[in-house]
């Protein structure tokens, strides 16, 4: 995380070169199995046992370096992390950066992980777009009025800059999971003519956050 973009680029190149040299040698002397590829109509070799485990470990390292190279600048990530820690104090780990087709294919979101959840953040504004809890409990039933009040409290905490009072409200529940959704029907989210930006809060019966979505910052 402390390397510059140029240093990361050089580190990726070194790791890829070392990986290719190692792989070439391993395919000659390591533990491999040959199998027939009917599509190409040739026999190909694949690593097995310790060689296969080393392959996955070495390649994961390159993938991790590449993800760091694609990461936003440190100052921008610091603001993302501060916003997440305002919701959930503790350590925040950068995971990667990519678009979510369900929202906008033309906008990259930055993914972080905490002890309790995964966060997708729109780094341009540092707003949390999605939260998914890692180990949600759904074994307790809840009362709608109390849970709706809790859902509004979650919106105020996570997205304080947005007023949901004038948005179209819908409610749904499924097996002790309760969904509260506020939709801005005046704006499009996707180009399909029917998908609008929204805030949705998913809670268990105790009012604990299971999922959170705010696509209002991504409206067109």
VOGU-414589 format. One record per residue (C-alpha): residue number from 0; x, y, z. Coordinates in pm, 1 decimal. Layout:
# VOGU-414589
+-----+----------+----------+----------+
! num !        x !        y !        z !
+-----+----------+----------+----------+
! NUM !        X !        Y !        Z !
...
+-----+----------+----------+----------+
This chain:
# VOGU-414589
+-----+----------+----------+----------+
! num !        x !        y !        z !
+-----+----------+----------+----------+
!   0 !      0.0 !      0.0 !      0.0 !
!   1 !    295.1 !    233.5 !     53.8 !
!   2 !    439.6 !    183.3 !   -296.0 !
!   3 !    394.1 !    442.8 !   -568.2 !
!   4 !    218.0 !    351.5 !   -893.1 !
!   5 !    552.8 !    325.7 !  -1072.3 !
!   6 !    695.4 !    102.7 !   -798.9 !
!   7 !    386.4 !   -119.0 !   -811.4 !
!   8 !    414.2 !   -145.2 !  -1189.8 !
!   9 !    775.9 !   -254.7 !  -1157.5 !
!  10 !    684.2 !   -503.1 !   -881.4 !
!  11 !    413.1 !   -656.3 !  -1101.2 !
!  12 !    657.8 !   -691.2 !  -1392.2 !
!  13 !    917.3 !   -861.1 !  -1168.1 !
!  14 !    655.5 !  -1094.4 !  -1018.8 !
!  15 !    520.5 !  -1189.1 !  -1364.1 !
!  16 !    871.8 !  -1254.8 !  -1499.2 !
!  17 !    960.6 !  -1467.4 !  -1195.4 !
!  18 !    630.7 !  -1651.4 !  -1222.6 !
!  19 !    685.0 !  -1736.1 !  -1589.9 !
!  20 !   1038.8 !  -1864.0 !  -1523.4 !
!  21 !    914.2 !  -2073.7 !  -1230.0 !
!  22 !    619.1 !  -2211.1 !  -1429.4 !
!  23 !    836.7 !  -2311.4 !  -1723.0 !
!  24 !   1073.9 !  -2500.3 !  -1493.0 !
!  25 !    789.2 !  -2654.8 !  -1293.7 !
!  26 !    619.5 !  -2787.6 !  -1605.6 !
!  27 !    939.8 !  -2974.2 !  -1682.4 !
!  28 !   1036.3 !  -3104.2 !  -1339.2 !
!  29 !    735.1 !  -3055.9 !  -1110.3 !
!  30 !    431.0 !  -3274.6 !  -1047.1 !
!  31 !    207.9 !  -3254.9 !  -1351.2 !
!  32 !    -68.3 !  -3450.6 !  -1516.9 !
!  33 !   -140.2 !  -3460.1 !  -1888.4 !
!  34 !   -494.2 !  -3472.0 !  -2020.0 !
!  35 !   -654.3 !  -3459.9 !  -2363.6 !
!  36 !   -827.1 !  -3137.3 !  -2468.2 !
!  37 !  -1099.1 !  -3242.7 !  -2715.7 !
!  38 !  -1152.6 !  -2886.3 !  -2834.1 !
!  39 !   -789.1 !  -2832.2 !  -2930.3 !
!  40 !   -736.0 !  -3205.4 !  -2998.5 !
!  41 !   -404.9 !  -3203.1 !  -2812.6 !
!  42 !   -265.2 !  -3327.4 !  -2482.7 !
!  43 !   -195.8 !  -3048.8 !  -2234.0 !
!  44 !    -22.0 !  -3050.4 !  -1897.7 !
!  45 !   -150.9 !  -2925.0 !  -1564.5 !
!  46 !     19.9 !  -2890.7 !  -1228.7 !
!  47 !    -94.9 !  -3105.8 !   -937.0 !
!  48 !    -19.8 !  -3148.2 !   -565.4 !
!  49 !    237.4 !  -2903.5 !   -420.0 !
!  50 !    305.8 !  -2754.5 !   -761.7 !
!  51 !    -61.5 !  -2667.6 !   -806.0 !
!  52 !    -78.2 !  -2506.5 !   -460.7 !
!  53 !    231.9 !  -2297.6 !   -534.3 !
!  54 !     82.2 !  -2193.1 !   -868.1 !
!  55 !   -232.8 !  -2061.2 !   -697.8 !
!  56 !    -33.6 !  -1880.7 !   -428.2 !
!  57 !    206.5 !  -1715.2 !   -675.1 !
!  58 !    -74.1 !  -1612.9 !   -909.8 !
!  59 !   -283.3 !  -1471.7 !   -621.3 !
!  60 !     13.9 !  -1253.0 !   -529.5 !
!  61 !     24.9 !  -1107.9 !   -882.8 !
!  62 !   -352.3 !  -1051.5 !   -878.1 !
!  63 !   -319.4 !   -868.6 !   -545.6 !
!  64 !    -43.4 !   -643.0 !   -678.4 !
!  65 !   -253.0 !   -569.0 !   -986.3 !
!  66 !   -551.4 !   -477.5 !   -768.6 !
!  67 !   -334.5 !   -236.1 !   -570.9 !
!  68 !   -208.7 !    -81.2 !   -895.7 !
!  69 !   -570.9 !    -16.8 !  -1000.7 !
!  70 !   -658.5 !    131.9 !   -660.3 !
!  71 !   -744.6 !    501.1 !   -620.9 !
!  72 !   -483.7 !    739.7 !   -489.6 !
!  73 !   -400.2 !    711.1 !   -119.6 !
!  74 !   -568.5 !   1038.9 !    -21.2 !
!  75 !   -894.5 !    931.7 !   -188.4 !
!  76 !   -886.5 !    589.1 !    -27.1 !
!  77 !   -821.7 !    747.2 !    310.5 !
!  78 !  -1147.6 !    943.4 !    280.9 !
!  79 !  -1332.9 !    626.1 !    176.6 !
!  80 !  -1199.2 !    444.1 !    479.9 !
!  81 !  -1284.0 !    729.0 !    716.1 !
!  82 !  -1643.3 !    717.7 !    593.3 !
!  83 !  -1659.8 !    341.0 !    649.5 !
!  84 !  -1510.8 !    372.2 !    997.2 !
!  85 !  -1776.2 !    629.9 !   1082.4 !
!  86 !  -2027.2 !    344.5 !   1027.1 !
!  87 !  -1815.7 !     59.9 !   1163.0 !
!  88 !  -1504.2 !    146.7 !   1365.1 !
!  89 !  -1207.5 !    -82.2 !   1316.0 !
!  90 !   -968.7 !   -203.8 !   1050.3 !
!  91 !  -1064.6 !   -157.5 !    683.8 !
!  92 !   -891.0 !   -351.7 !    405.6 !
!  93 !   -885.1 !   -253.4 !     39.1 !
!  94 !   -996.6 !   -541.9 !   -186.6 !
!  95 !  -1026.1 !   -415.5 !   -542.1 !
!  96 !  -1192.9 !   -188.7 !   -792.1 !
!  97 !  -1449.1 !   -273.4 !  -1059.5 !
!  98 !  -1785.9 !   -182.4 !  -1209.2 !
!  99 !  -2114.3 !   -339.2 !  -1100.4 !
! 100 !  -2338.2 !   -398.5 !  -1406.1 !
! 101 !  -2648.1 !   -397.1 !  -1184.6 !
! 102 !  -2571.8 !    -31.2 !  -1115.2 !
! 103 !  -2356.6 !    134.9 !  -1381.1 !
! 104 !  -2108.2 !    -42.2 !  -1609.7 !
! 105 !  -1938.5 !    291.8 !  -1675.6 !
! 106 !  -1859.7 !    362.8 !  -1308.7 !
! 107 !  -1598.6 !    180.6 !  -1101.3 !
! 108 !  -1667.6 !    117.7 !   -733.9 !
! 109 !  -1397.2 !     55.2 !   -474.4 !
! 110 !  -1444.1 !   -252.6 !   -257.0 !
! 111 !  -1329.1 !   -270.4 !    104.7 !
! 112 !  -1368.1 !   -532.5 !    374.3 !
! 113 !  -1410.4 !   -506.1 !    749.5 !
! 114 !  -1452.6 !   -766.8 !   1021.2 !
! 115 !  -1829.9 !   -760.3 !    974.3 !
! 116 !  -1906.2 !   -668.9 !    613.7 !
! 117 !  -1804.1 !   -588.3 !    256.4 !
! 118 !  -1839.4 !   -226.6 !    142.6 !
! 119 !  -1859.5 !    -86.7 !   -211.4 !
! 120 !  -1781.5 !    284.9 !   -221.7 !
! 121 !  -1816.8 !    541.0 !   -499.9 !
! 122 !  -1475.4 !    697.2 !   -445.9 !
! 123 !  -1556.5 !   1006.4 !   -651.3 !
! 124 !  -1793.5 !   1119.8 !   -373.3 !
! 125 !  -1682.1 !    872.6 !   -100.1 !
! 126 !  -2040.2 !    754.6 !    -57.0 !
! 127 !  -2121.0 !    398.8 !     43.6 !
! 128 !  -2316.4 !    229.1 !   -236.9 !
! 129 !  -2344.7 !   -121.6 !    -97.8 !
! 130 !  -2293.0 !   -305.1 !    230.1 !
! 131 !  -2327.2 !   -682.1 !    265.3 !
! 132 !  -2288.3 !   -836.9 !    611.1 !
! 133 !  -2068.9 !  -1146.4 !    633.0 !
! 134 !  -2257.8 !  -1355.0 !    889.2 !
! 135 !  -2614.4 !  -1231.1 !    917.9 !
! 136 !  -2847.1 !  -1388.5 !   1174.9 !
! 137 !  -3205.3 !  -1436.9 !   1054.7 !
! 138 !  -3358.2 !  -1654.1 !   1325.6 !
! 139 !  -3564.6 !  -1385.1 !   1497.1 !
! 140 !  -3891.3 !  -1229.5 !   1381.1 !
! 141 !  -3939.2 !   -853.5 !   1410.3 !
! 142 !  -4212.7 !   -593.6 !   1424.9 !
! 143 !  -4250.1 !   -376.1 !   1114.4 !
! 144 !  -4295.2 !    -34.2 !   1276.5 !
! 145 !  -3989.6 !    -71.9 !   1500.1 !
! 146 !  -3780.4 !   -207.2 !   1213.7 !
! 147 !  -3882.7 !     73.8 !    978.2 !
! 148 !  -3770.1 !    322.5 !   1242.1 !
! 149 !  -3437.9 !    137.2 !   1266.6 !
! 150 !  -3404.5 !    132.1 !    886.4 !
! 151 !  -3442.3 !    509.6 !    876.9 !
! 152 !  -3173.6 !    538.8 !   1143.1 !
! 153 !  -2940.2 !    330.8 !    927.0 !
! 154 !  -3005.7 !    561.8 !    629.9 !
! 155 !  -2929.4 !    867.5 !    842.4 !
! 156 !  -2603.5 !    710.6 !    961.3 !
! 157 !  -2478.8 !    571.9 !    630.7 !
! 158 !  -2612.3 !    830.7 !    382.5 !
! 159 !  -2667.5 !   1152.1 !    580.7 !
! 160 !  -2668.9 !   1369.6 !    271.1 !
! 161 !  -2986.2 !   1218.3 !    123.8 !
! 162 !  -3347.5 !   1297.2 !    213.6 !
! 163 !  -3575.4 !    996.3 !    161.8 !
! 164 !  -3899.6 !   1158.5 !    275.0 !
! 165 !  -4017.1 !   1248.9 !    -76.3 !
! 166 !  -3918.0 !    917.2 !   -235.4 !
! 167 !  -4154.4 !    629.9 !   -318.9 !
! 168 !  -4156.0 !    382.8 !    -29.8 !
! 169 !  -4205.1 !      5.5 !    -53.5 !
! 170 !  -4180.3 !   -270.8 !    205.5 !
! 171 !  -4118.3 !   -642.7 !    172.2 !
! 172 !  -4021.2 !   -929.1 !    396.9 !
! 173 !  -3902.8 !  -1284.8 !    351.3 !
! 174 !  -3829.0 !  -1540.0 !    625.1 !
! 175 !  -3732.1 !  -1296.0 !    902.2 !
! 176 !  -3554.4 !  -1061.1 !    662.1 !
! 177 !  -3714.6 !   -717.6 !    625.3 !
! 178 !  -3660.3 !   -481.2 !    332.0 !
! 179 !  -3732.2 !   -106.6 !    331.5 !
! 180 !  -3686.7 !     70.0 !     -0.3 !
! 181 !  -3707.1 !    435.0 !   -108.3 !
! 182 !  -3702.1 !    496.9 !   -486.0 !
! 183 !  -3651.3 !    818.9 !   -681.5 !
! 184 !  -3889.3 !    761.2 !   -974.5 !
! 185 !  -3799.0 !   1096.5 !  -1131.0 !
! 186 !  -3451.8 !    983.6 !  -1243.4 !
! 187 !  -3307.3 !    685.3 !  -1432.1 !
! 188 !  -3033.0 !    460.6 !  -1300.5 !
! 189 !  -2985.8 !    235.4 !  -1602.9 !
! 190 !  -3065.3 !    292.8 !  -1969.8 !
! 191 !  -3342.9 !     31.8 !  -1967.3 !
! 192 !  -3612.9 !    291.8 !  -1904.5 !
! 193 !  -3747.4 !    121.1 !  -1593.7 !
! 194 !  -3469.3 !    105.7 !  -1332.9 !
! 195 !  -3459.8 !    402.8 !  -1095.6 !
! 196 !  -3207.9 !    491.1 !   -821.3 !
! 197 !  -3300.0 !    384.8 !   -469.9 !
! 198 !  -3194.0 !    329.1 !   -111.0 !
! 199 !  -3274.8 !    -12.9 !     31.6 !
! 200 !  -3211.9 !   -137.3 !    384.7 !
! 201 !  -3227.9 !   -508.3 !    470.1 !
! 202 !  -3256.9 !   -594.3 !    839.4 !
! 203 !  -3298.0 !   -902.3 !   1053.3 !
! 204 !  -3561.1 !   -919.2 !   1326.4 !
! 205 !  -3324.8 !   -752.1 !   1574.8 !
! 206 !  -3273.5 !   -450.4 !   1349.7 !
! 207 !  -2917.6 !   -550.5 !   1260.9 !
! 208 !  -2801.1 !   -454.5 !    911.9 !
! 209 !  -2788.2 !   -738.3 !    659.4 !
! 210 !  -2768.4 !   -542.0 !    333.6 !
! 211 !  -2763.0 !   -177.7 !    233.7 !
! 212 !  -2787.9 !    -24.8 !   -112.7 !
! 213 !  -2776.4 !    341.7 !   -209.2 !
! 214 !  -2770.3 !    398.6 !   -585.6 !
! 215 !  -2895.2 !    758.2 !   -563.1 !
! 216 !  -2539.1 !    895.0 !   -618.9 !
! 217 !  -2520.8 !    692.9 !   -942.9 !
! 218 !  -2836.5 !    833.7 !  -1105.0 !
! 219 !  -2800.4 !    975.4 !  -1454.6 !
+-----+----------+----------+----------+
